[in-house]
């Protein structure tokens, strides 16, 4: 009997647009596609960790719609970042059930960027919430996460869609998910908007220059979504579903070796 190919899912960065990853995962599972392993950068690390922790996404959607910003944004006097990240770290610890990587139902890699040693860091052990806190640390917005000899910030700085990380885990077929960039408008009403949009633009240029290692790339059209609007979870999820349906037959054929 032919051995089944292992499928790896690489979830990209993109702030609130990354909520589309929920729709992607739900659609893949609905169509019988087994997700054997997951890697994630930034918001991709967050959504990927929740899936791997076996959290029901209906609760995640409700949380994003109802959670006020002041509940997770602990604004500080800016020295290394505007948001200390202690509140969101506590929330991450809670919603990931304080899981260790070794306890996850699906293997996970979380990608972050180490500013001190100028390199990508891939977390596959330790506490999941700590790795996610590091990976979502948008430079200038969040205070970096300090761990061991590292100064950690957003994984998307180096690897927006971390396909190589999930390849290292042993995936035969990699499905990458790119949630796009804000290309149609500018909403620079605050310092957070300026930082998010500037980093978004830099990531876009890097992404276009680099060869992508995914076998299939799901591209979600979210160009008009404000990267700070996490309350738009339903819109993002629906667009994630639509983008996945566009390529679902291609994915199935790839897995079947056709």
QUIWO-V756665 format. One record per backbone hydrogen bond with DSSP energy under -1.0 kcal/mol. NH is the residue of the N-H (numbers start at 1). CO is the residue of the C=O. Records with the same first field share a line. If there is no record, write none. Layout:
NH: CO + CO
This chain:
8: 173
9: 37
10: 175
11: 39
12: 177
13: 160
16: 227
17: 14
18: 15
19: 16
20: 17
21: 18
22: 19
24: 20
25: 21
26: 22
27: 23
28: 24
29: 25
30: 26
31: 27
32: 29
33: 28
36: 7
37: 7
38: 107
39: 9
40: 109
41: 11
44: 41
46: 42
47: 43
48: 44
49: 45
50: 46
51: 47
52: 48
53: 49
54: 51
55: 50
59: 56
60: 56
61: 57
62: 58
63: 59
64: 60
65: 61
66: 62
67: 63
71: 68
72: 69
73: 69
75: 73
76: 82
82: 140
83: 141
84: 74
89: 85
90: 86
91: 87
92: 88
93: 89
94: 90
95: 91
96: 92
97: 94
98: 93
99: 96
101: 126
103: 100
104: 101
105: 52
109: 38
110: 123
111: 40
112: 121
113: 153
114: 119
115: 151
119: 114
121: 112
123: 110
128: 99
131: 127
132: 128
133: 129
134: 130
135: 131
136: 132
137: 134
138: 136
141: 138
142: 138
143: 83
145: 152
147: 150
150: 147
152: 145
153: 113
154: 137
155: 135
157: 154
158: 155
159: 155
163: 161
166: 162
167: 163
168: 164
170: 167
171: 166
172: 6
173: 6
175: 8
176: 216
177: 10
178: 218
183: 181
189: 187
194: 190
195: 191
196: 192
197: 193
198: 194
199: 195
200: 196
201: 197
202: 198
203: 199
204: 200
205: 201
206: 202
207: 203
208: 204
209: 205
210: 206
215: 174
216: 174
218: 176
220: 178
222: 220
225: 222
229: 226
230: 228
232: 229
236: 232
237: 233
238: 234
239: 235
240: 236
241: 237
242: 238
243: 239
244: 240
245: 241
246: 242
247: 244
251: 247
252: 248
253: 249
254: 250
255: 251
256: 252
257: 254
258: 253
